[in-house]
């Protein structure tokens, strides 16, 4: 699917978005000093309101359809994460779409009194895992081969049995995102730099990042859910976007045992049909939100900052811990690189020095009472399914042109600083 850039309309002409609803003392007013005091008082009441009552000034939400290729990992989550810099011509690598209120990437359109900021991390609201098998992605209509929970080296390549190209696999749906976000907030510092000299925020991202409530923190629940749609969408993403040579096949057989000397092929497994459409899922995720306990959806600034239009907002996350970044990149990577560099989808064994392929054989009691040497594959393939989102937002109030002109007067600017704590980020 082609990248989409969506411009959001947030009703910029609404008076509720404006400081004092757009009212400003007129220079020719016979009660100018009284009007100035009234203006300062009204603004003070607006600034005292809760952040959820404050309008959004600018917001950017980036949609990612799943785990990323190593190149897209470093492109979107490298030395710096800058959602406000996203635009149609330079989309975040690996993103499927961007929703933005910005007319010009990274810059305010008018004077803004910034009161709060948000850095939202949105994993899928449920997590589950299941076993199955990886099978070469068919390019034409193909009959599904049997996909058992366990198969042996003898089973592979037998006509009507397990294909020689099949590899044991599993799906990690959603839980990998929790690990990704957990390491992200420890790997980066949140930097808010206005212009070249004004630093408003510079501390660990974990003091600001917030995960929307998804029945977490004591109210998570488990239930059985249908996995077929998630598997279908995940396979399409892996093949169409990541050029994966494999798809994930759900399990539809259970191994009963080996057929022994009386079977058509000595040691060939006998399977019975099975359905694995339903998986046990945990609603609310794996609990990364609990790690960010105490954070609110928007971080209210100690003092509001008045910012000019046309100047880069400068809100981004810069790397501060290379070890945490390496873990973060590995969990969002479809190959687990840089910790486990390899191909898409990720394929690995229990240890780097354990070779892929058939492991050591061992005798197994067959169904007819005889014994036969059986082997199994050592490697596993892991698919990471599920979309996620990253959103940055600033909240506060906008100034009309008349209000911006009025604030150029040093007496009014001084009164706002003294009475309301407003700082001019110029």
C-alpha positions as CSV (number, residue, x, y, z in Angstrom):
1,X,0.0,0.0,0.0
2,X,1.3,3.4,-1.0
3,X,2.3,5.9,1.7
4,X,-0.5,8.3,2.6
5,X,-0.2,11.8,4.0
6,X,-3.4,13.1,5.6
7,X,-3.9,16.7,6.5
8,X,-6.1,17.1,9.6
9,X,-8.5,20.0,10.0
10,X,-8.8,21.1,13.6
11,X,-11.0,24.2,13.2
12,X,-8.4,26.9,13.5
13,X,-11.0,29.7,13.3
14,X,-12.8,28.6,16.4
15,X,-12.7,31.3,19.1
16,X,-12.1,28.6,21.8
17,X,-8.6,28.1,20.4
18,X,-7.7,31.8,20.9
19,X,-6.2,33.5,23.9
20,X,-9.1,35.2,25.7
21,X,-11.3,34.1,22.8
22,X,-9.6,36.6,20.5
23,X,-10.3,39.7,22.6
24,X,-7.4,42.2,23.0
25,X,-7.1,45.6,24.6
26,X,-7.3,48.4,22.0
27,X,-4.6,51.0,22.1
28,X,-7.2,53.8,21.7
29,X,-9.4,52.4,24.6
30,X,-10.2,55.0,27.2
31,X,-9.8,52.3,29.8
32,X,-6.6,50.8,28.4
33,X,-4.9,50.0,31.7
34,X,-8.1,48.3,33.1
35,X,-8.4,46.4,29.8
36,X,-4.9,45.2,30.1
37,X,-5.5,43.9,33.6
38,X,-8.7,42.2,32.4
39,X,-6.7,40.6,29.6
40,X,-4.1,39.3,32.0
41,X,-6.7,38.0,34.3
42,X,-8.7,36.2,31.6
43,X,-5.5,34.6,30.3
44,X,-4.6,33.5,33.8
45,X,-7.9,31.6,34.1
46,X,-7.4,29.9,30.8
47,X,-3.9,28.8,31.8
48,X,-5.3,27.3,35.0
49,X,-7.6,25.0,33.1
50,X,-6.9,21.3,32.9
51,X,-4.9,20.1,29.9
52,X,-7.8,18.1,28.5
53,X,-9.7,21.3,28.1
54,X,-6.9,23.0,26.2
55,X,-7.1,22.8,22.4
56,X,-4.5,21.0,20.3
57,X,-2.3,23.5,18.5
58,X,-0.4,21.0,16.4
59,X,-0.2,17.2,16.2
60,X,1.4,14.5,14.1
61,X,0.6,10.8,14.3
62,X,2.7,8.3,12.4
63,X,1.2,4.9,11.5
64,X,3.5,1.9,11.2
65,X,2.0,-1.4,9.8
66,X,4.3,-3.7,11.6
67,X,7.9,-4.6,12.3
68,X,10.4,-2.8,10.1
69,X,13.3,-3.7,7.9
70,X,16.7,-2.9,9.3
71,X,17.1,0.0,7.0
72,X,13.7,1.5,8.0
73,X,14.5,0.9,11.7
74,X,17.6,3.1,11.5
75,X,15.7,5.6,9.3
76,X,12.8,6.1,11.7
77,X,14.4,5.2,15.0
78,X,18.0,6.2,14.7
79,X,19.9,9.0,16.3
80,X,16.8,11.2,16.5
81,X,13.0,10.7,16.3
82,X,11.3,13.7,14.8
83,X,7.6,13.2,14.1
84,X,7.0,16.9,13.6
85,X,9.5,16.8,10.7
86,X,7.4,14.3,8.8
87,X,6.0,15.4,5.4
88,X,4.8,14.0,2.1
89,X,8.2,14.4,0.4
90,X,10.2,12.8,3.2
91,X,7.9,10.3,4.9
92,X,9.2,8.3,7.9
93,X,10.9,5.2,6.6
94,X,8.5,2.2,6.9
95,X,5.4,4.3,7.8
96,X,2.2,3.6,6.0
97,X,0.6,7.0,6.7
98,X,1.0,10.3,8.6
99,X,-1.8,12.4,10.0
100,X,-0.7,16.0,10.5
101,X,-2.2,19.3,11.4
102,X,0.9,21.2,10.2
103,X,0.7,23.3,7.1
104,X,4.5,23.5,6.9
105,X,6.3,20.5,8.5
106,X,7.8,21.3,11.9
107,X,6.6,24.9,12.1
108,X,3.8,26.8,13.7
109,X,1.4,28.7,11.5
110,X,0.6,31.5,14.0
111,X,1.8,32.7,17.4
112,X,1.2,29.9,19.9
113,X,1.1,29.9,23.7
114,X,2.3,26.4,24.4
115,X,1.1,25.0,27.7
116,X,1.5,21.2,27.4
117,X,3.0,18.5,25.2
118,X,2.4,14.9,24.6
119,X,4.5,11.9,23.3
120,X,2.1,9.0,22.8
121,X,3.1,5.4,22.1
122,X,0.2,3.3,20.8
123,X,0.7,-0.5,20.6
124,X,-2.1,-2.8,19.6
125,X,-4.5,-3.2,22.6
126,X,-4.1,-7.0,22.8
127,X,-1.2,-9.4,22.6
128,X,-1.0,-13.1,21.8
129,X,1.4,-15.7,20.5
130,X,0.9,-19.0,18.7
131,X,2.9,-21.7,17.0
132,X,2.7,-22.9,13.4
133,X,5.1,-23.2,10.5
134,X,6.8,-21.0,7.9
135,X,6.1,-21.9,4.3
136,X,7.5,-20.3,1.1
137,X,5.1,-17.6,-0.1
138,X,3.0,-18.9,-3.0
139,X,2.7,-16.7,-6.0
140,X,-0.4,-18.6,-7.4
141,X,-3.3,-20.4,-5.8
142,X,-1.8,-23.3,-3.8
143,X,-3.3,-26.1,-1.7
144,X,-2.4,-25.6,1.9
145,X,0.0,-28.3,3.0
146,X,-0.4,-30.0,6.3
147,X,0.9,-27.8,9.1
148,X,1.6,-29.8,12.3
149,X,2.6,-28.8,15.7
150,X,5.7,-31.1,15.5
151,X,7.3,-32.9,12.6
152,X,10.5,-34.9,12.1
153,X,13.2,-35.0,9.5
154,X,11.6,-38.2,8.1
155,X,8.3,-36.4,7.5
156,X,9.9,-33.7,5.2
157,X,9.7,-34.2,1.5
158,X,7.3,-37.2,1.7
159,X,4.6,-37.0,-0.9
160,X,1.4,-35.7,0.7
161,X,3.4,-35.1,3.9
162,X,5.4,-32.2,5.3
163,X,7.1,-30.1,2.5
164,X,10.9,-30.1,2.6
165,X,10.8,-26.3,2.8
166,X,8.7,-26.0,5.9
167,X,10.3,-24.6,9.1
168,X,8.8,-24.4,12.6
169,X,7.6,-20.9,13.3
170,X,5.7,-18.7,15.7
171,X,3.8,-15.5,15.7
172,X,4.4,-12.7,18.2
173,X,1.4,-10.4,18.0
174,X,1.8,-7.1,19.8
175,X,4.1,-8.1,22.7
176,X,7.2,-7.2,20.7
177,X,5.8,-3.6,20.5
178,X,5.7,-3.4,24.3
179,X,9.4,-4.4,24.5
180,X,10.2,-1.9,21.7
181,X,8.5,1.0,23.6
182,X,10.0,-0.1,26.9
183,X,13.5,0.3,25.6
184,X,12.7,3.4,23.5
185,X,11.7,5.6,26.5
186,X,15.0,4.7,28.2
187,X,17.1,5.1,25.1
188,X,16.2,8.7,24.2
189,X,16.1,12.1,25.8
190,X,13.1,14.4,25.0
191,X,14.6,17.6,23.5
192,X,12.5,20.7,23.0
193,X,14.7,23.4,21.5
194,X,13.1,26.5,20.2
195,X,15.4,28.3,17.7
196,X,19.1,28.0,18.4
197,X,19.3,29.0,22.0
198,X,16.1,28.3,23.9
199,X,16.0,24.8,25.6
200,X,12.6,24.2,27.1
201,X,12.8,20.4,27.9
202,X,15.8,18.2,28.1
203,X,15.3,15.0,30.1
204,X,14.6,11.3,29.7
205,X,11.7,10.4,27.3
206,X,10.3,8.2,30.0
207,X,9.2,11.2,32.0
208,X,6.8,12.3,29.2
209,X,5.9,9.3,27.1
210,X,2.4,7.9,27.7
211,X,0.5,4.8,26.5
212,X,-3.2,5.2,26.0
213,X,-5.3,3.2,28.5
214,X,-6.0,-0.2,27.1
215,X,-7.4,-2.0,30.1
216,X,-4.0,-2.1,31.8
217,X,-2.8,-1.5,35.4
218,X,-4.9,-4.1,37.2
219,X,-7.8,-4.3,34.7
220,X,-6.1,-6.4,32.0
221,X,-8.1,-9.4,31.0
222,X,-7.6,-12.6,29.0
223,X,-9.9,-14.3,26.6
224,X,-9.9,-16.4,23.5
225,X,-9.9,-14.5,20.2
226,X,-9.9,-15.3,16.5
227,X,-6.4,-15.1,15.1
228,X,-7.1,-15.7,11.4
229,X,-7.6,-12.0,10.4
230,X,-4.4,-10.9,12.2
231,X,-2.5,-13.7,10.5
232,X,-3.9,-12.8,7.1
233,X,-3.0,-9.2,7.5
234,X,0.4,-9.9,8.9
235,X,1.3,-12.3,6.1
236,X,0.3,-9.7,3.4
237,X,2.4,-7.1,5.1
238,X,5.5,-9.4,5.3
239,X,5.2,-10.4,1.7
240,X,4.2,-7.1,0.1
241,X,6.2,-4.6,2.2
242,X,9.1,-6.7,3.6
243,X,9.6,-9.0,0.6
244,X,9.5,-12.0,2.9
245,X,10.0,-15.3,1.1
246,X,7.9,-17.0,3.8
247,X,4.4,-16.8,5.2
248,X,3.1,-18.1,8.5
249,X,0.8,-21.1,8.3
250,X,-1.5,-21.8,11.2
251,X,-1.3,-25.2,12.8
252,X,-3.9,-27.7,11.5
253,X,-2.5,-31.1,12.6
254,X,-1.3,-32.6,15.9
255,X,1.4,-35.3,15.8
256,X,0.2,-38.6,17.2
257,X,3.5,-40.5,16.9
258,X,5.7,-42.4,14.4
259,X,4.3,-45.2,12.3
260,X,7.3,-47.5,12.8
261,X,8.3,-50.5,10.8
262,X,4.7,-51.2,9.6
263,X,4.3,-47.8,8.1
264,X,4.8,-46.9,4.4
265,X,7.9,-45.0,5.5
266,X,9.7,-46.1,8.6
267,X,9.6,-43.3,11.2
268,X,7.0,-41.3,9.3
269,X,4.7,-39.4,11.6
270,X,1.0,-40.0,12.0
271,X,-1.1,-36.8,12.4
272,X,-4.7,-36.1,13.4
273,X,-6.6,-33.0,12.3
274,X,-6.7,-30.0,14.6
275,X,-7.9,-26.4,14.6
276,X,-5.8,-23.6,15.9
277,X,-7.9,-20.6,14.9
278,X,-8.5,-19.4,18.4
279,X,-5.7,-18.1,20.6
280,X,-5.5,-16.9,24.2
281,X,-5.0,-13.1,24.1
282,X,-4.4,-10.6,26.8
283,X,-6.3,-7.4,26.4
284,X,-4.4,-4.3,27.5
285,X,-1.0,-5.4,26.3
286,X,2.0,-6.7,28.2
287,X,2.1,-3.7,30.6
288,X,4.5,-1.1,29.3
289,X,2.1,1.5,30.6
290,X,2.8,0.4,34.2
291,X,6.4,1.2,33.6
292,X,5.4,4.8,32.8
293,X,3.2,5.0,35.9
294,X,2.7,8.6,37.0
295,X,2.8,10.1,33.5
296,X,-0.3,11.7,32.2
297,X,-1.5,12.0,28.6
298,X,-0.1,15.5,28.4
299,X,2.8,16.9,30.3
300,X,1.9,20.4,31.5
301,X,4.8,22.9,31.3
302,X,5.8,24.7,34.5
303,X,5.4,28.0,32.6
304,X,3.7,28.5,29.2
305,X,5.9,29.6,26.2
306,X,4.9,32.0,23.5
307,X,6.4,30.9,20.2
308,X,6.5,32.7,16.9
309,X,5.2,31.2,13.6
310,X,7.6,30.1,10.9
311,X,10.3,28.9,13.5
312,X,10.9,25.2,13.8
313,X,9.1,23.8,16.8
314,X,12.2,21.7,17.7
315,X,10.4,18.9,19.6
316,X,12.2,15.6,19.1
317,X,13.9,12.7,20.9
318,X,17.7,12.3,20.7
319,X,19.6,9.1,21.6
320,X,21.1,9.1,25.1
321,X,21.8,5.4,25.7
322,X,23.3,3.3,22.9
323,X,22.7,0.0,24.7
324,X,19.0,0.6,25.2
325,X,18.7,1.9,21.6
326,X,20.2,-1.4,20.3
327,X,17.7,-3.4,22.3
328,X,14.9,-1.1,21.0
329,X,15.9,-1.4,17.4
330,X,16.2,-5.2,17.7
331,X,12.6,-5.5,19.0
332,X,11.1,-3.3,16.2
333,X,13.2,-5.0,13.5
334,X,11.7,-7.9,11.5
335,X,15.2,-9.5,11.6
336,X,16.0,-8.8,15.3
337,X,19.0,-6.8,14.0
338,X,21.4,-5.4,15.2
339,X,21.5,-8.1,17.9
340,X,20.6,-11.0,15.6
341,X,21.4,-9.8,12.0
342,X,19.9,-11.9,9.4
343,X,17.0,-12.2,6.9
344,X,13.3,-11.5,6.9
345,X,11.6,-13.2,8.6
346,X,13.9,-13.7,11.6
347,X,15.4,-17.2,11.7
348,X,17.6,-18.3,14.6
349,X,18.5,-21.2,16.9
350,X,19.0,-21.3,20.7
351,X,22.6,-20.0,20.4
352,X,24.8,-18.6,17.6
353,X,27.0,-21.8,17.7
354,X,24.0,-24.1,17.4
355,X,23.6,-24.8,13.7
356,X,20.4,-24.7,11.8
357,X,19.1,-27.9,10.3
358,X,18.4,-31.3,11.7
359,X,19.6,-31.8,15.3
360,X,20.9,-35.0,16.8
361,X,18.7,-38.0,16.5
362,X,17.1,-40.0,19.3
363,X,15.2,-43.2,19.5
364,X,11.4,-42.9,19.8
365,X,8.9,-45.5,20.6
366,X,6.7,-45.8,17.5
367,X,3.0,-46.6,17.4
368,X,3.6,-50.2,16.6
369,X,5.9,-50.7,19.5
370,X,9.2,-50.6,17.6
371,X,11.9,-48.0,18.0
372,X,13.2,-45.6,15.3
373,X,15.7,-42.7,15.1
374,X,13.9,-39.4,14.8
375,X,15.3,-35.9,14.2
376,X,13.8,-32.4,14.3
377,X,14.9,-29.0,13.0
378,X,16.9,-26.8,15.4
379,X,15.9,-23.4,14.0
380,X,12.8,-21.3,14.4
381,X,11.3,-18.5,12.4
382,X,9.5,-15.6,14.2
383,X,6.9,-13.3,12.6
384,X,6.1,-10.0,14.4
385,X,2.6,-9.0,13.5
386,X,0.6,-5.9,14.5
387,X,0.5,-2.2,13.7
388,X,1.6,0.6,16.0
389,X,1.6,4.4,16.2
390,X,3.7,7.2,17.5
391,X,2.1,10.7,18.1
392,X,3.5,14.0,19.2
393,X,1.2,16.9,20.2
394,X,1.4,20.4,21.6
395,X,-1.5,22.0,23.4
396,X,-2.3,25.6,24.4
397,X,-3.8,28.6,22.8
398,X,-3.2,30.6,19.6
399,X,-2.9,34.4,19.3
400,X,-4.6,36.5,16.7
401,X,-2.5,39.0,14.7
402,X,-4.0,41.9,16.8
403,X,-3.0,40.1,20.0
404,X,0.5,39.4,18.8
405,X,0.9,43.1,17.9
406,X,-0.4,44.1,21.4
407,X,2.1,41.8,23.1
408,X,5.0,43.7,21.5
409,X,4.3,46.4,24.0
410,X,6.8,45.7,26.8
411,X,4.4,46.7,29.6
412,X,1.8,44.0,28.6
413,X,4.5,41.4,28.0
414,X,6.0,42.1,31.4
415,X,2.5,41.8,33.0
416,X,2.0,38.4,31.4
417,X,5.3,37.2,32.6
418,X,4.8,38.5,36.1
419,X,1.1,37.5,36.6
420,X,0.8,34.4,34.3
421,X,4.4,33.2,34.1
422,X,4.4,33.5,30.3
423,X,7.9,33.2,28.7
424,X,8.7,34.5,25.3
425,X,10.7,31.8,23.4
426,X,12.3,34.1,20.8
